[in-house]
């Protein structure tokens, strides 16, 4: 199996789970947060929806410099916008993955802020960490937010207290 085929299958699977979670986000409470140091609900959900963009950035940009690609902290205004952001970034990521060869995944991806190099790793490692692990990590946070807001939490890798398989 080609590396791209494994990544595409995994991204589709993880994204189906992520979408179940994003569909439950009550954006009428987008300013809510569980702690003063936490992201707001709306910001966290939007960040998760944007996470597939890392696949495209890793594929297209060999040397990613935060100094020239500043972090944006957008928040979706509505449920429709949140799902649109997710679908757009996901579709772009799947499209970009489909054009990769196995050799492309071994190319280096460097992350820096100006002269300070933060990461220098093969693209296949970067895609796993900066996209898949990143999305799963924040999805776990979002499940806690939903629980604290008394919103049913969907099952991910098995049933949840709210959703039996």
C-alpha positions in Angstrom: 0.0 0.0 0.0 1.3 3.4 -0.9 1.9 5.8 2.1 -0.5 8.3 0.7 -3.3 5.7 0.6 -2.7 4.9 4.3 -2.8 8.6 5.2 -5.9 9.2 3.2 -7.7 6.3 4.8 -6.7 7.4 8.3 -7.5 11.1 7.7 -11.0 10.1 6.4 -11.6 7.9 9.4 -10.4 10.4 12.0 -12.2 13.2 10.3 -15.5 11.3 10.4 -15.0 11.1 14.2 -14.0 14.8 14.4 -17.1 15.9 12.4 -19.4 14.1 14.9 -17.8 16.2 17.6 -17.9 19.5 15.7 -21.6 19.0 14.8 -22.5 19.1 18.5 -20.7 22.4 19.3 -23.2 25.0 20.5 -21.8 28.1 18.9 -24.3 30.2 20.8 -21.9 29.5 23.7 -18.7 30.2 21.7 -17.3 32.5 24.3 -17.5 29.9 27.1 -14.4 28.4 28.5 -13.7 26.0 31.5 -10.8 28.0 32.8 -9.3 31.5 32.3 -6.2 29.9 30.6 -8.3 27.8 28.2 -9.4 28.6 24.7 -13.0 29.6 24.3 -15.3 26.9 23.0 -15.7 28.6 19.6 -11.9 29.1 19.2 -11.2 25.5 20.1 -13.8 24.1 17.7 -12.6 26.4 14.9 -8.9 25.4 15.6 -9.9 21.7 15.3 -11.8 22.5 12.0 -8.7 24.2 10.6 -6.3 21.4 11.7 -6.3 19.5 8.3 -4.7 22.5 6.7 -1.4 21.3 8.2 -1.4 18.4 5.7 -1.5 20.9 2.9 1.1 23.2 4.5 3.5 20.3 5.1 3.1 19.1 1.5 3.4 22.5 -0.1 5.9 24.4 2.2 9.3 22.6 2.8 10.5 25.3 5.2 7.6 26.7 7.3 8.5 30.0 9.1 6.0 31.3 11.7 7.6 34.7 11.1 6.1 34.8 7.6 3.0 32.6 8.3 1.6 34.2 11.5 -0.8 32.2 13.6 -4.5 33.2 13.1 -7.0 32.8 15.9 -10.3 32.9 13.9 -13.6 31.8 15.4 -16.4 30.5 13.3 -19.6 32.6 13.6 -22.0 29.8 13.0 -22.3 26.0 12.9 -22.5 26.2 9.1 -19.3 28.1 8.9 -17.5 25.7 11.3 -18.5 22.7 9.2 -17.6 24.5 6.0 -14.1 25.4 7.4 -13.6 21.7 8.3 -14.8 20.4 5.0 -12.7 22.9 3.0 -9.5 22.1 4.9 -10.2 18.4 4.8 -10.9 18.3 1.1 -7.7 20.3 0.3 -5.7 17.9 2.5 -7.1 14.9 0.8 -6.5 16.4 -2.6 -2.9 17.3 -1.7 -2.2 13.8 -0.2 -3.5 12.2 -3.4 -0.6 13.8 -5.4 2.2 12.6 -3.2 4.6 9.8 -4.0 6.2 7.6 -1.3 9.5 9.5 -1.9 7.8 12.8 -1.3 6.9 11.7 2.3 10.6 11.3 3.1 11.4 14.9 2.2 12.3 17.1 5.2 9.9 19.6 6.7 11.5 22.4 8.7 9.5 24.6 11.1 11.2 27.8 12.3 10.5 31.2 13.7 13.1 33.3 11.9 16.5 31.8 12.5 15.3 29.5 15.3 14.6 26.0 14.0 11.9 24.3 16.1 11.5 21.0 14.0 13.3 19.3 11.2 11.6 16.0 10.4 10.4 13.9 7.5 7.0 15.0 6.1 5.4 11.6 6.9 6.3 12.2 10.6 5.1 15.8 10.5 1.8 14.9 8.9 1.1 12.3 11.7 2.1 14.7 14.5 1.0 18.1 13.3 -2.3 16.9 11.8 -3.5 13.6 13.2 -2.2 13.7 16.7 -3.0 17.4 16.9 -6.6 16.9 15.8 -7.1 14.0 18.2 -5.5 15.9 21.1 -7.8 18.9 20.7 -10.8 16.7 20.0 -10.3 15.2 23.5 -10.3 18.7 24.9 -13.5 19.5 23.1 -15.1 16.3 24.5 -14.5 17.7 28.0 -16.0 21.1 27.1 -19.1 19.3 25.8 -19.4 17.2 29.0 -19.1 20.3 31.2 -21.8 22.0 29.1 -24.0 18.9 29.5 -24.0 18.1 25.8 -24.0 14.5 24.8 -20.5 13.4 23.9 -20.3 11.0 20.9 -18.4 7.8 21.0 -15.0 7.9 19.2 -13.2 4.6 19.4 -16.0 2.9 21.3 -19.1 3.9 23.1 -19.4 7.0 25.3 -21.6 7.5 28.4 -24.0 9.2 26.0 -23.8 7.1 22.9 -23.9 3.3 22.9 -22.8 1.3 19.9 
